Amino acid sequence: MENLSIRKVDMGLLPKLENVAAESEKVKERMREAAQKELIPALNEATKLVFEKYPKMEKIGWVQYTPYFNDGDPCVFMTDGPFFYIPNPDDEFPEETLNNILEWDYSAHFEKDSLAESFNKAFNKIDNELFEVAFGDYSQIIITRDGKLTNECYDHD
Protein backbone atom coordinates (compact mmCIF):
# COMPACT_ATOMS: atom_id res chain seq x y z
CA MET A 1 0.00 0.00 0.00
CA GLU A 2 1.24 3.42 -0.98
CA ASN A 3 2.16 5.82 1.78
CA LEU A 4 -0.17 8.81 1.50
CA SER A 5 1.20 11.86 3.17
CA ILE A 6 -0.06 15.38 3.28
CA ARG A 7 2.31 17.66 1.50
CA LYS A 8 3.10 20.96 3.00
CA VAL A 9 1.86 23.86 0.94
CA ASP A 10 4.01 26.94 0.71
CA MET A 11 1.73 29.27 2.64
CA GLY A 12 3.86 32.22 1.56
CA LEU A 13 2.01 32.32 -1.79
CA LEU A 14 -1.53 32.38 -0.46
CA PRO A 15 -1.30 35.65 1.48
CA LYS A 16 -0.05 37.38 -1.67
CA LEU A 17 -2.96 35.99 -3.68
CA GLU A 18 -5.42 36.86 -0.93
CA ASN A 19 -4.00 40.39 -0.84
CA VAL A 20 -4.47 40.78 -4.61
CA ALA A 21 -8.04 39.52 -4.26
CA ALA A 22 -8.73 41.98 -1.47
CA GLU A 23 -7.24 44.85 -3.45
CA SER A 24 -8.86 43.99 -6.79
CA GLU A 25 -11.90 46.22 -6.22
CA LYS A 26 -9.63 49.12 -5.33
CA VAL A 27 -7.56 48.50 -8.48
CA LYS A 28 -10.73 48.43 -10.62
CA GLU A 29 -11.88 51.69 -9.02
CA ARG A 30 -8.52 53.34 -9.79
CA MET A 31 -8.80 52.12 -13.40
CA ARG A 32 -12.34 53.52 -13.66
CA GLU A 33 -11.24 56.87 -12.22
CA ALA A 34 -8.27 57.04 -14.60
CA ALA A 35 -10.46 56.23 -17.62
CA GLN A 36 -13.01 58.86 -16.59
CA LYS A 37 -10.25 61.41 -15.96
CA GLU A 38 -9.17 61.07 -19.60
CA LEU A 39 -12.50 60.49 -21.29
CA ILE A 40 -14.94 62.86 -19.56
CA PRO A 41 -12.99 66.11 -20.16
CA ALA A 42 -12.50 65.16 -23.82
CA LEU A 43 -16.21 64.42 -24.18
CA ASN A 44 -17.15 67.66 -22.41
CA GLU A 45 -14.90 69.72 -24.68
CA ALA A 46 -16.19 68.05 -27.84
CA THR A 47 -19.88 68.14 -26.90
CA LYS A 48 -19.60 71.82 -25.96
CA LEU A 49 -18.39 72.57 -29.50
CA VAL A 50 -21.19 70.48 -31.02
CA PHE A 51 -23.84 72.18 -28.88
CA GLU A 52 -22.47 75.62 -29.87
CA LYS A 53 -22.63 74.67 -33.55
CA TYR A 54 -26.17 73.24 -33.32
CA PRO A 55 -28.28 75.46 -31.04
CA LYS A 56 -31.40 73.28 -31.39
CA MET A 57 -29.59 70.15 -30.20
CA GLU A 58 -30.46 69.34 -26.59
CA LYS A 59 -28.66 66.07 -25.83
CA ILE A 60 -25.94 63.73 -27.03
CA GLY A 61 -25.85 60.17 -25.83
CA TRP A 62 -25.00 56.56 -26.45
CA VAL A 63 -25.70 53.12 -25.07
CA GLN A 64 -23.14 50.49 -24.22
CA TYR A 65 -23.65 46.86 -23.38
CA THR A 66 -22.70 43.25 -23.99
CA PRO A 67 -25.36 41.59 -26.14
CA TYR A 68 -27.06 38.49 -24.76
CA PHE A 69 -27.07 36.81 -28.16
CA ASN A 70 -25.12 37.52 -31.34
CA ASP A 71 -26.31 34.88 -33.82
CA GLY A 72 -23.49 32.48 -33.01
CA ASP A 73 -20.73 35.09 -32.88
CA PRO A 74 -19.07 35.96 -29.55
CA CYS A 75 -21.01 38.40 -27.40
CA VAL A 76 -18.56 41.24 -26.79
CA PHE A 77 -19.05 44.62 -25.18
CA MET A 78 -20.00 47.39 -27.61
CA THR A 79 -21.08 51.00 -27.80
CA ASP A 80 -23.96 52.14 -29.98
CA GLY A 81 -24.00 55.79 -30.92
CA PRO A 82 -23.49 58.58 -30.54
CA PHE A 83 -27.05 59.78 -30.97
CA PHE A 84 -28.10 63.41 -31.12
CA TYR A 85 -31.42 64.68 -29.78
CA ILE A 86 -32.98 67.60 -31.61
CA PRO A 87 -36.66 68.13 -30.80
CA ASN A 88 -38.89 67.68 -33.83
CA PRO A 89 -42.03 69.87 -33.79
CA ASP A 90 -43.79 67.30 -36.03
CA ASP A 91 -43.14 64.41 -33.63
CA GLU A 92 -46.47 62.96 -32.50
CA PHE A 93 -44.90 61.39 -29.42
CA PRO A 94 -42.05 63.69 -28.34
CA GLU A 95 -41.93 62.24 -24.81
CA GLU A 96 -41.41 58.71 -26.20
CA THR A 97 -38.73 59.93 -28.59
CA LEU A 98 -36.96 61.82 -25.82
CA ASN A 99 -37.00 58.74 -23.58
CA ASN A 100 -35.83 56.30 -26.26
CA ILE A 101 -32.27 57.12 -27.21
CA LEU A 102 -32.38 54.74 -30.18
CA GLU A 103 -35.04 57.03 -31.70
CA TRP A 104 -32.59 59.92 -31.70
CA ASP A 105 -30.75 60.86 -34.87
CA TYR A 106 -27.12 60.50 -35.79
CA SER A 107 -26.99 61.54 -39.41
CA ALA A 108 -30.05 63.08 -41.05
CA HIS A 109 -29.59 66.61 -39.69
CA PHE A 110 -25.92 66.91 -40.50
CA GLU A 111 -23.93 67.45 -43.63
CA LYS A 112 -21.32 64.86 -44.50
CA ASP A 113 -18.32 66.96 -43.40
CA SER A 114 -20.06 68.55 -40.41
CA LEU A 115 -18.80 68.94 -36.87
CA ALA A 116 -21.37 66.36 -35.70
CA GLU A 117 -20.06 63.87 -38.25
CA SER A 118 -16.49 64.57 -37.07
CA PHE A 119 -17.63 63.99 -33.49
CA ASN A 120 -19.23 60.72 -34.57
CA LYS A 121 -16.04 59.53 -36.30
CA ALA A 122 -13.78 60.48 -33.37
CA PHE A 123 -16.18 58.89 -30.86
CA ASN A 124 -16.21 55.62 -32.77
CA LYS A 125 -12.40 55.48 -32.92
CA ILE A 126 -12.22 55.24 -29.11
CA ASP A 127 -11.66 51.67 -27.96
CA ASN A 128 -14.84 50.21 -26.47
CA GLU A 129 -12.88 48.91 -23.50
CA LEU A 130 -12.22 52.48 -22.35
CA PHE A 131 -15.97 53.18 -22.38
CA GLU A 132 -16.63 49.97 -20.45
CA VAL A 133 -14.04 50.76 -17.79
CA ALA A 134 -15.23 54.38 -17.49
CA PHE A 135 -19.00 53.87 -17.47
CA GLY A 136 -19.69 50.15 -17.02
CA ASP A 137 -21.73 47.58 -18.91
CA TYR A 138 -25.45 47.99 -19.64
CA SER A 139 -25.29 51.78 -19.48
CA GLN A 140 -26.98 54.69 -21.20
CA ILE A 141 -24.89 57.85 -21.07
CA ILE A 142 -26.42 61.23 -21.88
CA ILE A 143 -24.72 64.62 -21.98
CA THR A 144 -27.00 67.64 -21.93
CA ARG A 145 -26.44 71.11 -23.32
CA ASP A 146 -25.50 72.38 -19.84
CA GLY A 147 -22.70 69.76 -19.63
CA LYS A 148 -24.45 67.41 -17.22
CA LEU A 149 -23.49 63.77 -17.77
CA THR A 150 -25.84 61.03 -16.60
CA ASN A 151 -25.15 57.30 -16.55
CA GLU A 152 -28.24 55.14 -16.19
CA CYS A 153 -28.83 51.42 -16.40
CA TYR A 154 -29.70 50.34 -19.96
CA ASP A 155 -31.72 47.25 -20.86
CA HIS A 156 -31.11 46.48 -24.53
CA ASP A 157 -33.92 43.95 -24.97
HELIX and SHEET records of a PDB file:
HELIX    1   1 LEU A   13  LYS A   53  1                                  41    
HELIX    2   2 PRO A   94  ASN A   99  1                                   6    
HELIX    3   3 ILE A  101  GLU A  103  5                                   3    
HELIX    4   4 LEU A  115  LYS A  125  1                                  11    
HELIX    5   5 ASN A  128  PHE A  135  1                                   8    
SHEET    1   A 4 MET A  78  TYR A  85  0                                        
SHEET    2   A 4 LYS A  59  TYR A  65 -1                                        
SHEET    3   A 4 SER A 139  THR A 144 -1                                        
SHEET    4   A 4 LEU A 149  CYS A 153 -1                                        
END                                                                             
